[in-house]
Amino acid sequence: MNPGEPDREPVPHPRETLAARFRSAMRANGRPDLELAVAVAVLIALAPLFTIAGAKLLARHERSEITRLQTDLAPRIAAEQAAQTARSEIAAATSRPAMGTTLEALARALPADATLARAERTVQGALDLEITTVDPDKLRAAIRRAPELTGLRDSGQRQGDGIMLVSLHQDAQ
């Protein structure tokens, strides 16, 4: 290729299409165009069926591969899930104040006539308290004044033997 000079390479002629080559081969064998048309029509009609059959074979193979992988990896997945659960429980335990700190703050905030009946912290970090008192309104006001106990919410009360049993709940932080 030089500027100003014609190309020395001949220009390639476009190749015959596949259909044209097939038609010329059929004519060379002495078969009429009708057979060619029928053959092409059958191929066109069967193409979706072959596609569906191939897709089903591939899907069956992939499902068996998924089943095999799930079986092989089940112990690893279970171990990873257990480790993740342990990490989340440890994170919840270390991010919240210790139970002793919470109980000390509660002891400072409780009125003189109130007594802690039950204190429980769940694995997820939620805190449940039951406090006996003569005056539940006085107890609730005292707890609202303590900044360390701001997350405690009243979850109910019931009558006991001459006293009220107030239930308090604090969601996991």
N, C-alpha and C positions, 0 to 999 in steps of 0.2 A: 504494500500500500504506500504509494507515494502521492503527494498532492499534485494535482494537475495531470496525472496519468491514469488511464483506465485500469481497473482491477484485472489482474491476469487470471484469477481463479474464476471458473465458470459459476454462474448462479445456480444453486441447486434447485431442481424442479420439485414442486410440492409432491409429497408422497400420496399415493392413493389411500383413500380411507379404508378402514377395515371392512365396511359394508360393501364397498366397490370391489375389493379384492375377493371377498366371499362370493359375491354375485358372479364375478368372472370365473372363479373356480367351479361354481355350480354349472355355469354354461359350458365350460370346457368338458365337464363330465357328461354333458348331454341331458342334464336335468332341467326341467322348465322352471320359470320364475314362480309358479304356484307353490312348488315344494319349498322354495326359498322363503316365500312369504309365510307359509305354515310353520317352518322351522323357527323363523324370527318371532312369530306370534307366540309359539309355545315357550320360547326362551323368555320373552317378556312376561308371559303369564306366570311362569314358574319362578321368576326372580324374587318376588316377595316371599314365596314359600321357602326358598332357599335361605333368604335373609332371616326369616323367623326361626327356621330350624338351626341355623348357625348361631343366632343369638341365644337360643335356649341351651345349646351345647356349651357356649361360653359361660352363661349364667350358672349352669349346673356345676361346671368346673370351678367357678369362683366361689360358689356356696360351699363346696367341699373344701376348698382352700381356707375359707373363713372358719369353718368348723374345726379344721385341723389346727389353725393358728390359735383359736380360742382355747382348745384343749391343751395345746402346748404352753400357752402363756397364762393359763388360769392361776397357777401358783404365784407367778410374778405379779400379776394384777392384784391378787388378794394381799400379797405382802405389801405392795405399794399403797393399797387402800388402808391397810392397818397402820402403816407408817404415817400416812396423811392424817388419819384419825388421831393418832397419838400426838402428832405435831400440833393439831388444832386444840386438843385438850391441854397440852402443856402451855400453848400460847394463851389460852383462856385463863389458866391457873396463874400464870405469871403476870398477866396484865391487870388483874383485879387486886384490891387490897386483901390482905390476909384475913381469915375469919376472926382471929384474935383482935385485930385492929377494928374491925366492924363491931364486934361485941363490946369493946371498950367504949367506942363512940356511942353505942346504944345505951350502955350503962350510964354514961354521963347525961344522956338526953332524957332517959325515962323519968317520969314523975315518981314520987316516993311510994305511991300506992300501986305501981305497976311492977309486974314480975315477968321475966322471960320464961315461957313454958317450953318452947321448942325453937331450935335454930337448925336450919339445914341448908347446905349448899350443894347443888346438883353438879354432876360432872361437867355439864355445859357452862356452869358458872352462875346459874340463877340462885337467888337467896330467898328462902321462905322462913318467916318468923311467925310465932304465935305468942302473944303477950296477954297476960291476964291483968285486968284492971277494973276498977269500980266505975271510972268515968272515961269512956272511949274517946270523947271529944277532947278532953284534956291531954290524953296520950297522943292523938293525932296532931294537935297543935305543938306539942313538945318535939315530936319527930320532924315536923316541918321546919322548926327553928334550927335544927342541927344540920350544918352544911354537909357533913360526912354522910348523912342519910337521905340525901335529896332524891335518890333513885327509888326509895321504898314507896310502894303504892298500896293502898288499902284494898285487900282482896276479899274481905268479908268479916263478919263477926257473928258470934252465937252466944247464947246465954249458958252460963255454967252454974255451979253451986254458989249462988249469991254474987257472982262476978260475971264480967263479960270477957269472952275470949276473942281477941282481935287478931285477924290474920293479915300479914303484910307480905308483899312479894316484890322482889327486885329482879328485873330481867338481866340476863347475862350481858356483860359489857364488852 
